[in-house]
């Protein structure tokens, strides 16, 4: 998990102030590659950890990508679908329709009173 965690942490802009332009581009590339091929359970754990460390630090594009990679692997996980939806709503309104769709799927799996 340490490699994935390091790559996700490096997507946080304040963790990369020491990097030059080429290194920043490489960090983004490594983040995308790591998230794309990560084990879904490990990805969710790392994503939650990084968000807990710095709630707003991980850029919306990075968060969205991570959740979009994790959710299809756990389509019956209502908690994860709601988590992803609420994250999208926090950075909307561009993704509000996607968030509502995720919430609808979560409610079908686990209705809330």
Beta strands, then each sheet from edge to edge (+ up, - down):
end
